[in-house]
Amino acid sequence: MARVPTGIPGFDPLIEGGFIENDLILLIGGPGAGKSTFGAQYLYEGITRYGETGVYITFEETPARIMRNMWRHGWDLERLVKEDKLRIIRADPIAYERYIKKNHTQEPGAETDTTTIETVLRQIYASIREIGAKRLFIDSMTSLKITPDPINIRYIILEFIKNIETFDCTTLVTSELNNDPEHFSVEEYLAEGVICLKVFRIGGERIRSVEILKMRGTKHDEVLRPYIMTDHGIVVYPLQSVIGKEADVFSIEAFNGRRKPDETGSHRLTG
């Protein structure tokens, strides 16, 4: 099976070198966990290191804001767009005519022109075809959950994912982490893989960890691995654990600016 490396330092050794080609992977996490950065880094590394063009679908941020924010990591997304190596598309998540029941209390004439799921999918597919994209990042699935009817939400997500899987792209999709044990997330069952980014505090220190919850067809790592946000994006420490066998807590100070994982997951001195 062909593998698609993310290019994110230290992450690929956790999943046997990369995602299985054309799989759809779900990336979940709370606010500020770095989901958008992870996805943008996946696209950027794919273009600049592996020669694979990509499409970035945003349901929330504008393309201009995304390009501005990613400059923080030294990623010139605007140049890649101009070179037809990247497309950044903003889709309207407000309403999907075909699947969401109309609000019967709505006043006559209050309807506005809305973007349907079919329109969004056609837009995504057209962008993929235009530049021959092999990588797709969608941020975020949570924006599709705009109806209070849970059955309707599941149908929307099912239709969306099943269509995306036919686009011949290795796809990364984000979704907000839900801590409610009673909550049913259909996308977690439909995706071929699920990655969870967590942020919590230990001893007054903010700790970030990545966990591979599932990755079909892959013998993946099952340990909470620490990661940090750097000026060059996300860096994962695949040989360290957040809480080890003797409950040793990972310390950011022990690694930040001192060691950086290389392609194999081992460490090399930096700076």
Sequence and secondary structure as in RCSB ss.txt:
>XXXX:A:sequence
MARVPTGIPGFDPLIEGGFIENDLILLIGGPGAGKSTFGAQYLYEGITRYGETGVYITFEETPARIMRNMWRHGW
DLERLVKEDKLRIIRADPIAYERYIKKNHTQEPGAETDTTTIETVLRQIYASIREIGAKRLFIDSMTSLKITPDP
INIRYIILEFIKNIETFDCTTLVTSELNNDPEHFSVEEYLAEGVICLKVFRIGGERIRSVEILKMRGTKHDEVLR
PYIMTDHGIVVYPLQSVIGKEADVFSIEAFNGRRKPDETGSHRLTG
>XXXX:A:secstr
  EE    TTTGGGGTTSEETT EEEEEE TTSSHHHHHHHHHHHHHHHH   EEEEESSS HHHHHHHHGGGT 
 HHHHHHTTSEEEEE   S  TTTS   TT  TT       HHHHHHHHHHHHHHHT  EEEEE GGGG  SS H
HHHHHHHHHHHHHHTTS SEEEEEEE    TT   HHHHHSSEEEEEEEEEETTEEEEEEEEEEETTS    S E
EEEEETTEEEE TT  SB TT  B  GGGTTTTEEE TTS EEE  
